[in-house]
Amino acid sequence: MASIAEKYGTPCYVYSRAIIESNFKAYSAAFGKRRHRICYAVKANGNLAILDVLARLGSAFDIVSGGELDRVGAAGGNQQTVTFAGVGKTRAELEKALKADIACFNIESIEELQLLAQVAEALGRKAPVALRVNPDVDADTHPYIATGLNENKFGIPMADAMDVYRQIAALPSLRVAGVACHIGSQLTALTPIIDAAKRVMKLVKSLHREHIEVDHVDVGGGLGIVYDDESPPAIQAYVEALCQIIDPCYRIVIEPGRSLVGAAGALLSRVQYLKQTPQKTFVICDAAMTELIRPALYQAYHDVLPVTASIEEHVVDVVGPVCESGDFLARDRKLGVSGGDLIALMDCGAYGFVMASNYNARPRPAEVLIDRDKFHLARERETSPQLYATEYRLT
Ligand code: LLP
């Protein structure tokens, strides 16, 4: 980490190819011969190098925008394996995805369904669709990342699903491909996942009785990881539970993001100052909420490890230079670092860089992938002129 800081500067995201590969292989191995498709959720980390690592392993992809579809293509991923989720797909995005011949559109409203049918008809195509149903289960996670309750904006209520499927089956430009759900992210218990899958299978059986056949059952993403003292189910236990609930005649589709890349990334930062106030000691470092917003936005916990340490451990808050009191990365941690030392914020591979911003005119950091004994620069550090290159002064 020290040599990466030396070579590429800080703050810097550092990823491990080996960890990503071992997580993907754990999913594949757990499915064994079961028909399945692992659609990596690009939103978790869309860097081309990360997508490339996964594409080479045969991963499929879950996207939520036309931009993510472009990324999959640019990284050498197969766009025909793509599942397109999200409540607000635009006409242009639907057209782009239809032309790319993606595997499935996960539909979240009747209006979206009608627009897709129209666009597909105009292009002379048959769009593969799955309804994302809302199973109304409490995922027991942070409210901002829980999606499976009736009060959320996501999915079509279970009670309406049969009727909407009948409409799909009657539309010549649409083809029923599957059924989908996703109840939330950073799930640490199996029970809500099992409950949701069971509810979805009930729907699949009702559809079958009406001769509406789905090919796949997509249970979304959401498997949690260990940030602090959580104990999420292991990948194998999670997949085994799914295999038990979903009949073997259906392909199981999953959309994991965090559980593939979360633990594979750290945010490397250099300590600038140690600041003592009457109440607290602040470690002021060169990373901020602009690089990692999870602590500020979700009160998320990320472990902080010293890469180098120079003084005795004491209790500190780790903060950045951004002008907000919400700009903290970690609170009340025991660290022995001072100006010049390096720290690593752990488990930042998912929803780290992708949620970075340029607030305070801060260029976004570099990203480096550790590939066996080599460092691969996955993204250059942004420069300040790049940030205003597309702005215009008065004429
Ligand atoms: N599929 C759908 C439809 C999703 O909405 C999501 C995540 C995933 C799959 C991937 O979920 P994962 O396996 O990564 O849990 N920014 C938040 C997380 C937002 C998750 C949004 N949807 C965070 O930093 O915790």
Residues whose N, C-alpha, C, O or C-beta is under 5 A from the ligand:
A	BS01	LLP	A41 A44 A85 I145 H182 G184 S185 Q186 G220 G221 G222 L223 E255 P256 G257 R258 S259 R294 Y351
